Amino acid sequence: EFLVDSKRNFYFLEMNTRLQVEHPVTEYITGVDLVEQMLRVAAGWPITITQKDIGINGWAVECRVYAEDPKRFLPSPGHLRIHRAPEVRVDSGVTEGSTISMYYDSMISKVITHGENRDEAIDKMIKGLDSYVIQGVKHNISLLREVLNHQRLREGRITTKFLEEEYPKGFDGHVLSDVESHQLAAVAAALQHRQKEAIWSSLSNRELGDSYRLVAEINGQQHLVECRKGHVQVDGQPVNLVSLEIPEDADSFKEQYGIDDEDFDGYNLSLNDSAMAYAVDPVLVYHDDNDHQVAMQILERRGSTWSIQFCGTAYNVRVLEEREAELSKLMPVKSSAAASKKLLAPLTGKIVKVLVEPGDKVGEDQAVAVLEAMKMQDVLRAPKDFTVKAVHCTPDQVVQEEDVLIEFE
């Protein structure tokens, strides 16, 4: 490994005499299984290929998927409740049910794709990440996807300062375009309508039908979703999404959710009918008018709020009746002042140091404790000028994410 400066001077760092994490990229573009060759050498067998046998075929991309919060680059130890890998190469040492420990590296897997050219390899990777289901821990798929889709990466204009230059205030998730906001609102409204219809029909033996008017709230912005005879509009703009991927047991799926054969055109299913597919598979895959893939993951539902992962980022979408939406604008916003007087653990880890005692006066951004997890130390700081009211942690204590560590007044 070397460092190189602006004048193309190279400085030796170290030699890693082991298999590199990125070895699948080499394997994809050369067609050589490096692990097999290492085992042959270790067994004392001759290498059967020469340098002239090794060519370069296409492009390959590898993403390291970590259990970490991409907004703060902090590890996220915990229980891997759901782990469903996409249909591309995934090298992983974990399975569903594994525990991501706070004592070791938090990498979940490596995802690798190959294409005839750079764009094809990147596009395959984005599709793979969109269908990669990880629940139970935070992960960095949102950042990986955003970087992959960035024009600078597409053109190869990247440096080690990329994140610093593009996200000077830190990465805060994907910023939805108007079209993407409309697509997300349409899917959330369809989910809510189907959920309500399932409850309604079970209680009254009556159906609500395919026509509805609902309001989907995304990041504080309300969108009117209107559906008439299967045609959906959001804020007056048509949204055409068709599902082309139906669960394998299509007959059972149709029977379970009362989908008529005339509504089921081969493997094409309308937005409303496919909205209940998440009960079988949390990943909903649609195609828009330009035949571009639009993938969403249904993470959870809390009442009328749907947590949906779209473009790599998780959004909480609240779906309301029109009257509810009108009244919600009049509701007072809860003050965050009380919450700011409590310092919460940002992640699961071990307390290394407690730097304050009850009665101490602290200034804004003053260090008050040190937390360690996965070989990293995180200095915890006071959010404002306060007096320490109580300390609820001690050195060497293992704390869970969002545990109250220190109270202020």
ABEGO torsion letter per residue (X at the ends): XBBBBAAGBBBBABBBBBBBAAAAAAAAAAGBBAAAAAAAAAAGBBBABBAAABBBBEBBBBBBBBBBBAAAGBBBBEBBABBBBBBBBBBBABBBGBBBBAABBABABBBBBBBABAAAAAAAAAAAAAABBBBGBBBAAAAAAAAAABAAAAAGBBBAAAAAAABAAEBAEBBBBAAAAAAAAAAAAAAAAAAAAAAAAAAAGBBAEABBBBBBBBGGBBBBBBBBGGBBBBGGBBBBBBBABBBABAAAAAAAAGBBAAABBEABBBAAAAAAAAAABABBBBBBAAGBBBBBBBABBBEABBBBBBGGBBBBBBBBBAAAAAAAAABBBBBAAAAAABBBBABBBBBABBABBBGBBBBBGBBABBBBBGGBBBBBBBABBBBBABBABBBGBBBBBGBBABBBX
